[in-house]
Amino acid sequence: MKRYYYLMILLFAFSHKAVWAQDKRPNVLLILVDDLGFSDIEPYGTSEIHTPNLTELAAQGTRFQEFYNNSICAPTRASLLTGQYSHKAGLGYFNVNLGLPAYQGFLNKESPTLAEVLQKAGYSTIISGKWHVGDDFDQWPAQRGFERSFNFVGGASNFYEINAPEQATVPLYRNNKPFYLPKDRYLTDEITEQAIGFLKEQQQDKKPFFLYLAFNAPHWPLQAPEEETQKYQQTYHIGWDSLRIKRYENAIDRGVFPADQAVTTKDSLTEEWKNLTYSEQQYWKRRQQVFAGMIDRVDQSIGKIRQTLTDLHVADNTIIIFLSDNGAQGGDRARIYTSRNSGPVGSAGSYDMQNSNWSQTGNSPLRSYKDNPYEGGIGAPFIVWYPKEVKNNVTKKGTGHIIDIAPTLYDYAQAKYPNKNYDVETHKLPGISLRKLLNTDQAQVDRTEALCWERAGNRAVRYGKWKLVTTYRSGRPELYNIDVDRAENHNLASQYPEVVQQLEELYRAWAKENNVVNYDRIKAQSLFR
């Protein structure tokens, strides 16, 4: 009996030792912003938008020159949350069901989410912000591993006056129950405060946490508190042409763009600032002021979260990752959205959005915009802060991809990726852990396989220094040497047909593996619903 008693004490001690060891694993704060351009924050090139918290995280952490997303909201979130290419996870097009498994419009069960894996590994799991990877109730965050959730389900939300059912263009939910913002409450602030509340609650769990903080800003509609907008009243008189070049020069100075490379060629469809009338300039200045104010408020929110981590005595043991889901919004859809306006730009009643004019500045020095596979569409800021391991004030080439974030976090969290999820076999993770890259002098990911993209018929392949781009509209392959021309100014396809062929073959193999369907077939079969 005495031997049994001692054995039980020993087992109890070992079990608690395991819990103590768990508690030493790092917490995770994963911050995703929406439609932020490559140079829209200070560490990547802006000198006029105030982002002191992101600047400090970059100065105390590591930045990548090259970090890739999927060019648009839902497919990026699918890859970020699962570590899979978006088609493999079920969102090859968007959060709409096109009638095929790779295009079903919500996360499949074969692709466990970060929350599902980390929850089973002993983490508390929290989301505050945008979801956009499944509209139906059984596809919501609380049903995909998040123990605490504050979110809107769809792709965008008004930032104000979501305070009654008839005003809720995109309803908010807190732990699956409808939630309405008080009048004049700003959504970015509410996302932040809900996250802070959850963090304080989570301390009672005595477990490390994973917080997915997914801001809607600076996605349209362009709405910001007037005190933020007024900070930038005298800022944008120089116009988008001059500011685009200034951002390019700043990106070089800050080491996030090569000094020997040119800025991308100016978008010929964008009118020159000097040709606008005074009234037009005033209108466009106001829009960019609001956009800047939205980013400013996000940075302040990050500061509040960081202060909370400090107050809870967990800051030093928290990995912070910051990135954007795609580049700044391009095109000219202003009439579609401004027709909804019931107030001036920036107010609760406005519904304006960014267009190519200011967005070519936001994505400078890179080419093009959101929703296409040029660098301006898929290139994003990427900052990692974790003083215990991550290199301090370092900028690396990186060449990372959102599929790398899941294996990286599982590495830090000592979390085992499951063979089964909901009784189905899981997809293997295609990405690479960035942990070694972040804590050594290694300059970029040691990747043996090509990175590939496809969305609405636009596709790309990146393999070594080469990148092949084929847009749906032109159908012609374009080849770029990213090591010397990240601005994608010089199409080398006619000079290197053998490289084009090689990359085409890599793309076809990837497309087959990920169940990518020819976009023309999707349209012809009327699979859109």
N, C-alpha and C positions, 0 to 999 in steps of 0.2 A: 504493500500500500504506500509506504514511504517512497519507494522507487517511482511509483506512478505519480506521486505528488511532485517530486523533483522534475520528472519528465514534463509534466504539464507547465511548470514554471519556466523550464527551458524553452519549450515551444512558444509560450506566451512572449518571452523576451525576444526570440527570433522574429516572431510576427511583427512586433512593434519596431524592431530594428529595421525591418523592411519598409514599414510605414515612414519611419524617420528618413530613410534613404530616398523614398519617393518624394518627400517634402523638399528635398534638396534639388530636385530637378527644376529646370527653369520654367517660370511662367511664360506665356506667349501673348503678346499684343500684336495682332495683325491688322494694320490700318490700310484700307482701300478707299481711294477717292475716285470720283467719276468724271470722265471727260477732261482731265487735267493734261495740258500739253507738256512736252518734254522740258521746256524752259520756263514753266509757269511758277516755279518756286526758286528761292534764292540759291540753294546749293547747285542748281542746274542752269542758272542763267538770268533769272529776273533780278533786276536791281531796284525795281519800283514797288513790288508787292511784298509786304512785310510777313516773313515766315521765320521768325527767330527760333521757334522750337525745332522746326525741321533743320534749320541751319546748325543748331547745336547738336542735334542727333547725328547729322552728317559729319560734323567736326570731331565728334567722339566715336564715330563708327566708320562703316565702309559704304562707299557708293559704287555702283556699276555704271560704266559708260554704256554698255549694251545689255538691256534687259527687255525681254519680249513678252507681250500679251497676245490676245487673239483678235484685236482690233475693234471689238465691240462688246457691250456690257455682258449679256447672258452667257455667251460662249467663254468669255474670260472667267467669269465667276464659276462656271462649271469646272474648268481646269484648275482654278485656284483651290476650290473646295475639295476636289477629288484627287488631284495629281494626274488626271487622265487628259488626253486630248479631248476636246469638247465633243466630237462625234462619238467617241467611245463612251462618254458619260451620258449621251442622249440629247445634247444640245448643239448639234452641228450647225443649226441655222439660228434659232432664237428660242424664246419661251413660247413657241407655238408648235402645235402638232402637225407635222407634214406627212404623217402616215407611215413612217419607217422608223425602226428602233434608234438609228443614229440621229434622227430628227424628230423625236417624240416631244421635245420641248420641256422636259423635266429630268432630273437626275435619276438614272436607273439604279437598281439595287446592287448591281455588279460593281458599282463604283462607290465604295464607302466614303463618307465625308470626313474631313478633318475632325469634326466634332464626334462622329461615331467612333473613330479609331482612338482618339485621345480620351474620350470618356471611358472606354473599356480599359485604357491604360492608367486610369486613376485620376484623370483631370476633371475639374469643373469646367463646363463648356457654356459659353455666353456669346450671344450675337446682339448687336445693336446697330440697326440701319437697314440698308437695302438687301433684299433677298434675290429675286429675279431668276430663280432656277427651278420653279415649279409653282403653278398657280393654285392647284387644288389642295384642299385641307391636308390630305395625307402626304403632300409633298412639301409642307411648310417646315421651317427650321426646327420647331419642337418635335417634329416627327422624323427628323434626320440628325438626331444626336445632340441638339442644343437644349440644355437643361433650363436655361434662362434666356428668354427671347423678347426683344422689342424690335419690330420690323414693319416695313411695308413689303408687300409680296411682289408687286410688279416692277416695271422698269424706271418709273419716275414718280415724283410726288411734288405737289405744291408745297412750298416751305411755310405757308401761313394758312390760318383759318380752316384747319382740318378739325373743327370743333363741334361738328354735328353731322349726322349721317347724310343729309342732303348736300353738304359741302365737301364731303370726303371723296375727291376724285380718285384717290388711291388710299383706301382705309389703312390705318395703322392697327397693329395688334401687339398686345403685351401678354406673353405666355398664352397665346391663342385666343385671347379675349379682345374684342374691339376697344380701341383707345382713341380718344379725340383730343387734339391739342387745344389748350385754352386760347382764347382770342389773343392775337398779337404775339403768341409764342412762336419762336423761330425753330424750324425742324432740326437744324444742325445742333442747336443748344439742347433740344430734347433728346436727341440721339446720345449726346454727351452725358447728360444728367442721368439718363436711364442706365448707361454703361457704368457710371460711377456708383449708382445705387446697387447694381448687381455685384460690382466688385466688393463693396462693403458687406453685402449679404454673404458673398462667397467665402469670406474670411472664416465664417463659422464652419465651413466644410473641412477645414484643415487639410486642404489639398492644393496642389498647384492649379492654375487656371489657364484656360485658353479663351481669349476675348477676340472675337472677330468684329472689328469696328468699321462698318461699311457706310461711309458718308454718301449722301446723295449729291452734295456739292462737289464741283461747280457745274454739275449737269443742269440743263434747263429745267424749269423756267428760271430766268435770271432774276433772282429775288435776294435781297440782302437788307439787314437793318440799315437805316439811313446813316447812322453814326459811322458805320464801316464805309459806306459809299462815299461819304463826304471827305474821308481821309485822302481820297484820290482825285479830288476835284481839279487840282492843278497839274495832274500827272500826265495826261495822255494827249496834250496839245501837239506833241511831236508827230503823232500819227503812227499808223502801223508799218509803213515802209521803213522809217528811221529806227523804230523800236525793234523791228525784226533783225536788223544788222547789229544793233547794240546787244541784243540777246545772244546772237552768234558770237560776238567778241567776248562777252561775259562767259559763255560756255567754254570757250578756249581757256580763258584765264582761270577758270575753276577746275580745269582738267577733265571735264566730262565730254569734250569733243576735241579731236586731234588738231593741233595747231597748224598743221600743213595741209588741211583740207578746206575746201570752199563751202560756203553756205549753199543750200539748195537754190536752184533757179526760182526766181519769183513766179508766183502763180499768175499767169497771164489773164485769168478771168477776174482777178481782183483789181478794182479800180485804184488808181494812184491817189493817195491822200490829198495831194496838192490840187487835184481836179475837183474835189468836193466843194460844195458851197459852204458858207459859214454855218448855216443851219444844219446841214448834213453832218458836218464835223462835230457840232455840239451834240447831236443825237448819238453818233457813234462813240464819242468820248464817254457819254453817260452810260452806255451799255458796257463798255470795258471797265468803268469805275465799279459798276455793280459786280461784274465778274471778279475783279480784284478783291472787292469786299467779301465775297463768298469764300475765297481762298484764305483771306486774312482770318475770317471767323473760324475756319477749320483749324488753322494753326493755333489759334487761341484755345480751341477745344482740346487739341493734343496736349497743350500746356496744362490744362485742367486735369486731364487724365494722368499725366506724368506726376503732377503734384499729389494726386490721390495715391498713386503707387508709392510715393515717398512717405506720405502720411501713414500708410498701412505697412511701412517698413518692408516692402517687397520690390522696390525699384531696382536694386542692384542685382536681383535674381530674375529679371524679366527681359526676354528677348523682344525687341520692338522692330517690326518690319513695316516699311511704308512703300506703297506703290500706287500706280494709277491703272484703271482697267483698260484704258486705250488712250490714244491721242486726242487732241482737241477736236471739237465738232467742225466739220467743213460743210461745203455745199451752200446752197441758198434756199433754205426752207422757211425764211422769215415770214412770208405771207401766210403760210399754213398756220403758224402759231400766233403771230401778232394779231390775227383776226379774232383771237379769243380775249384780247386785252380789254380790261375794264378799269385800268389805272396806268399811271406812268411807269416807265421802265424801273424795275427794282422793287416796286410796291407789291402788296399782296394780290392786287388785281392784274398784274402784268404777266405775260406769258411769252416773253422774248427768249431768244436763244443765240448762242454764238454762231457766227458764219465764217466763211473762209478768210475774210479780211483780217480780223484780229486773231483768228486761229492759226494763220500762217506764222504770226508772231509767236503764239503759244507753243507751236511745234518747232520753231526755229532752233537749230539749223537744219532740221530734218524735213523730208519731202512729204507733202500731202497730209491727210487727215484721218480721223476715225473711220472705221468701216472699210478699210482697204489695206493691202499688205505691204505698202511702202513703209519706210522707217518711221515716218510721222504718224502712221496709224497704229503700228505695233510696238514702237519704242516707248519706254516709260521710265520715269525716275524710279530708282530702287535704292533704298537706304536700309541698312541693317545696323542696329545698335545693341550691343551686349558686351559691356566692358570686360566681363570675365573671360571672354574668348575672342570676340571679334576685334580685328585690327582697328586701331585708333587713327582717325583722320587720314584714311586711305581711299584712293580712287583706283579701281581696277577695271580692266576691260570687261571682265565678267562673262559676257555672252551667255547669260542665264535666261531661263524661260519659266513661266508660271508653273509648268509641270514639275519644276525642281523644288518648289516650296514644300509640298507635302513630304517627300522623302527627307528634306532638310529638317523639318520640324519633328518628324518621327525619330530621326537620329538624335536630336537634342533631348527629346522626351523619353527616350528608351522605349518607344512604343512599337509593338509588333504589328505589322500590316497583316490583316487576316486573310486566310485562304477562302473563307466563306463569309457572306454578309446576308442576313435574312434568308439563310439556307440556300443561297445560290453561290456559285463559284465567282470569286472576284477577278476583275481584270488586273493584270500585273502593272506595276508602276513603271512608266517609261522614262521618268525623270531621274536626275542625279542629285544626291545630297550635296549642298553647297558648303557644308560645315568645314571641310578641309580647306576649301578656297578662302573662306572667311577668316580663318585663324592662322594661315600660313602666308608665305610670300608668293604663293601660286597666283598667276595673273588672270587666268580665265578657266572656265570649266573644261575639264579633260573629257570631251564628248566624242564618241566614235560614230554616232549615228547623226543623220541630218535632222534638222528641225523643219517642220512643215506646217503650212497653214492652208485652210480653205474656208471661205465663207461667201455664200451667194455667188459662187462661180469665180471669185477672186482667189488666187492661190499664189503661194510662194514656197521656196525651198532655200534654206541656209545650210551650207556645208563648207566648213572651213572659212576661207575668205570670200567665197562665192555666194551670191544670192540671185536666184531666178524668180522673177515676178511675171505673172500672166494675169491681166485683168480680164474680167468677163466681157467688158465692152469692146476691147481691142482684139483679144484672142491671140496676140503676138507675144512671144517670149522676150523678156528684157533681162539682160545679164549685167550684174554689177559686182565689182570688186570692193567689198565693204571696207577692207583694210585701208584703202586709199581713197574711197569715194562713198562714204556713208551717206552723203547727201543725195546719192543716186542721180547724178547729173550726166553720167556717161554710160550709155547702153553699149555693152561689148558683145552682144549676142552674135553679130555677124562675124566678129573676129575670132570667137572661140566656139564654133558649133559643136565641137566634141564635148565641151563642158556643159553646154545646154542639154545635149543628149544625156549625159551622165546624170544631171540633176533631174531631168524629166523621168528617168528610170527610177531614181530614188523616190520621187514624188508618187509615181504609180504604185510602188511597193507599199509606201506609207498609206496611200488612199485605200488600197485593198485591205490592209491590216485594220484600218479604222472605219471601214464600211462607208467610205465617202462615196456619194452618188453624184454623177454628172448633173450639174445644175439644170441643164436643158431638159433632162429626163424628168426631173422633179416638176418643172413647169409644164411640160407636155402632158404628163400624167395627171395634172390637176390635183396634186397631192396637198396643196395649200388648203387649210381649213379656217 
